[in-house]
Amino acid sequence: MRAILIVSVALAGAATAQMNKPSGKQFLNPIGKAKPPGYTQVVTSPPGRMIFISGQGGMSPEEEMPKDFSAQVKNTFENLARCLKAAGATFDDIVKINYFVTDMSSLQELRRIRAQYLNMENPPAATLVQAGLAPGLLVEIEAVAMVPETKR
């Protein structure tokens, strides 16, 4: 009975030690961009270094929000590029991307601009119509990237 108790205590201690080990995740923000409250722009996680990019909108680096959809989409992809660079990745590393738009009729324009940044065959994508984005925001894009081991 005493041996079983000792083994149980040892196993419980090992499980606690495993839970307290660092996860290897990095929480990053693009250079020159203040950390937003309550989240980060980019999270990387091993193995293979997965990168999760929070939804990016069409605000310019000067923190101006254009009124037209095309300018917002271009700014949004430029914001994604800064996030990818902060994590040591490129558009080629994106493995999943989600688009949130306020008007589905803008989809062709989104695709036209996307082709300037991203391979149109990859990555998997979802497009959702979202009625309530932030005031003035017409598009938001989030992405997941995976940096291969050989690229590190």
WOBEL-V799058 format. One line per field, one symbol per residue. ss: DSSP state (H for helix, E for strand, L for the rest). phi: phi as a letter, one per 20 degrees, with the letter a starting at -180 (. if undefined). burial: I if it has 9 or more other ideal C-beta (glycine too) atoms within 8 Angstrom, else O. A space follows every 10 residues. Layout:
ss = ???
phi = ???
burial = ???
//
This chain:
ss = LHHHHHHHHH HHHHHHHHHH LLLLLEEELL LLLLLLLLLL LEEEELLLLE EEEEEELLEL LLLLELLLHH HHHHHHHHHH HHHHHHLLLL HHHEEEEEEE ELLHHHHHHH HHHHLLLLLL LLLEEEEEEL LLLLLLLLEE EEEEEELLHH HL
phi = .fffffffff fffffffffe ffenfcdccg gndffffnad fbcdbfemle cddfgddeff gemddfeefg fffggfffff gffgfgemcc ffefdbbcdc cebffegffg fffgffdcgf ecegbcccec fdfggnedbb ccbcccefgf eg
burial = OOOOOOOOOO OOOOOOOOOO OOOOOOOIII OOOOOOOOOI IIIIIOOOII IIIIOIIIOI OOOOIIOOIO IIIIIIIIII IIIIIIIOIO IOIIOIIIII IIOOOIIOII IOIIOOIIOO OOIOOOIOII OOIOOOIIII IIIIIIIOOO OO
//
